[in-house]
Each structure stands twice: as C-alpha cells, then as structure tokens.
C-alpha cells in the first residue's frame, strides 16, 4: 500500500500494561503511538513531508482512518491536517 499526497501509513504500537498489580486490558484503538510504514510524496502546496518511513510518532486521539493492511489494523494519517502531534 502506497499513501498518496500528504498521507502516511502507520502501524500502531502494541498496547502496554502499565499496572503490575492486576491485569489491565488496553484496547489497540487507544494506542496513540506507532511507526510510519509508508509515506506519500507530498504535494506542490505541501512539498516537505515531516514524517518519513521508520519514524516513531504520536497523533491526536480521533485522527486518521483505520485500514486493514496485510491482515493487521493500521492507520492512515494526513500530515497536512496536522493530525500528527510529535516525533518520538
């Protein structure tokens, strides 16, 4: 899958249990960090993409669109819409 324009494809990080006293169930959809798998080339209006393949990033809670890629849930984010908060 190759994102177009200023879109990026992200594989979410695995949920982590931060509570050692008892088992905590964390939904995959609540994870807001991941690795960039593919990035679009940008557009004439947005030529310099800030995220590249391999970057570890964080995004807004309701950002992006879920997609299935290679049998796993991934997320497509739009860099121009400022859905990405930071590189980690």
N, C-alpha and C positions, 0 to 999 in steps of 0.2 A: 504494500500500500504506500503510495506516494502522496503526501498532502500537497494541495495546490495553494498558490498565493502565499499569504502570511500565516498559514495554519501549521500546527505541529502535532505529531502523534506521540502520545505519552503512555508509557507503561507505569501504572501505579505501583508504589512500594507496597510490600506485604504489610498487613496490619500487625502492630506490635502490642503485646500485652505489657502495660506499664505497671500493673498492680500484681505483686507477687503473693499477696495474702490469699486471694481466691481467684478463680478463673474469670476473666473478663472477656466477653465476646465483642469484638470490634468488627463492624461491617466494612467490607472492602470499599464501599462507596464513601465512607467517612475519611478515608485516607486522602490527604491533600498534597502529597508529595510524590514525585516519580522521576523517571529517567526519560529523556527525549529519545525516541526511537527513530523518527524521521522528521524532517523539516522542509517546508516549502521554500521556493526560491525568493519569495518576496514579490513586490510589485513596483512599478515605477514610483508610486506615491510612498511606498514603504520598502525601500531597497535594502536597508541594512537590518537583517534579522538579528535579534539579540540572543536567541537561543539556537544552539547547534546540537547535532546528534551527540549523545553522551552526557549532556548537561543534566544535573540533578536540580529540579525546580520545585517551587511551591506555587499554588494557584488559589483563587477565590473559591469559596465553598460551592457556589452554584454555577461555576464557569464550565464551559465546554459541553461537548456532546459525547455520550458513551457510544462506543462501537465495538464489535467483535472482530478481532484480528488474530489469525492463527489459533482460533479456539479460546482465546482469552479476552477479557474485557479490557479495553484501552480507552483513552480519552483523546478527543481532538480539541485543541485549544487554539484560539485566534490571538496572535501576538498584537495585532493592531488594535483590538478591542481592549487591550490591557487586562486580559484575564489572568496573566502570569504576575505573581507578586514579586518573586525573587529567584535568583540562582542560589543554590545552597553549596 
